[in-house]
Amino acid sequence: MEGSKYCQPESGCASCGACCGMYNWVGYSRGMVEEVLEIQTGQFLRSDRTERDLRRLKKVISENRPAPLYPVIYNCEFLGFIGNGNKRVGCLLHPGLNGGNNLRGISDHGRETCDESRCTACIYLSGAEAGLVAETTDDWYLYGLCLTDLDLTREFFRIASERVSATVSAEQVGAGPELKDIFRRYLLLKEQWPFAEKGNRFGKYYFQDGKYLIHRIDYQGLSAPESGYDRILNSLGSEFRSKAELGEAEERLDRIFEEFSRSLPG
């Protein structure tokens, strides 16, 4: 997978609009994001796609959306559904959707940024790792959450490798149906984690005074040692009210890695 193929894999429904502010809403959820994208898509498709009409539409959309999680981050008004049945997300201004006409100059990011930008996943995840995330999620909402959370993927392979004292690769996981299923269930935690803080967090990050800050779990306050799953727990947006909750979270992850280790070919 090369640069742009990280956000638009060639097959399936996995696609990502995180750089366009897809999750940048207070209390974001699948239902909320889907509603925003449906409205933006419908209004764009009803426009005449002239610069004047698109600038009018941009103002209308921006004034009628949920509150942004981080106001200094741009939530593009022209991110929407680009596939039949709301299966894929992408840029509604892309030349591929507009007869070769590149309309991205309307976006606050500008044409050059939208055409050339690469997220950190393109830099730090291998094509095999990103491809495995795409194949196992095959979903427009979950894929973006997982792809842009580097610790979630990299920690899985680090811990799995430590458990079996051998390097576990994305290629190896992708070749085994049972291993892929375990990895898929692991990624599903990103959306279904019961200990996630639903407020001012995006994974391990929170935003304050114009800066990204990294959340730290208060192990001292929980009277517990730092967890061996610390990076994963933070990636999942965890907030624990007690040592017992922390222990339950660790047990859930233990079960996943134990099952994965047992399923590896001997």
Steps between C-alpha positions, in 0.01 A plus 500: 500500500649830392415843647144571386414128514519517878189719504340330198591129486421346165234253613238465769339776705799613708567870442618787717412865541673566832722776357182676385365514857270201474517422874552857621164539672410522867362159598568356155349160420428294192142629486600864538775483238274314258231766534750782439639328191155421361398866529823627345479250215136576424554875495806469279319279250218754480741787429594619151872464595590853395743685728229743605255226594763291679610798710137565590457133586817499709361778717159332538653166599750648747221685683283192547724228640583361846755678717860416399709312752806714424390832344842580356491184286319536169195281441463498123150569374566288192584168659223259416391161375647419160374145449158350450312426819719722722776239503807719443602851605714743309541845348196623311722761331740243357550522122414133467143580609466819297592413143866579558429844646696545825278705730720469809592868499165559672620311806681685780784250460544611141569301186870438563455371855211272405686364198835439668453449875590169663396402851726338758363156411656538155835565668502254788281207394619262230278431203439151638393637839264759351367240258426261786310773688300572185421136434403412856285808562358545145301793635503876439466595867715248686782496245579869545494473878749211492722611213577835660574346840855376449541362852196277459656309210866516594441392860300201385793367300754589771311322777407204281865458403613517864243236598639244254864618500492538124414776254132506409438682172196643329560263211486203738176617656348571161573147383312332787119531516490432874775752571324759286178447693677556832665815366160620373345451844792689651444796266128500584596606853573844354129557453359273771737551795288530818763701688533777240464860613244664270582866552804699398709208374607354168678181599796599713479865397316790650510863403564796726613860446570442132719195555472125461574332832537131581279355770668305779319239705525580870638167620610650830145615568379148422763350733622289209827458308518622143330253272693308239214599271535870579528620139205289389289614794573862414433439130158370597430822691487327836396668824491275807306572816661221700778244507235234438399665172863512392535131583189413297639691202833320524322165519311575178827571322666197659233276350553643153878455506477155658259384230724652233808324637319163508384547142843563354634204305760310702 
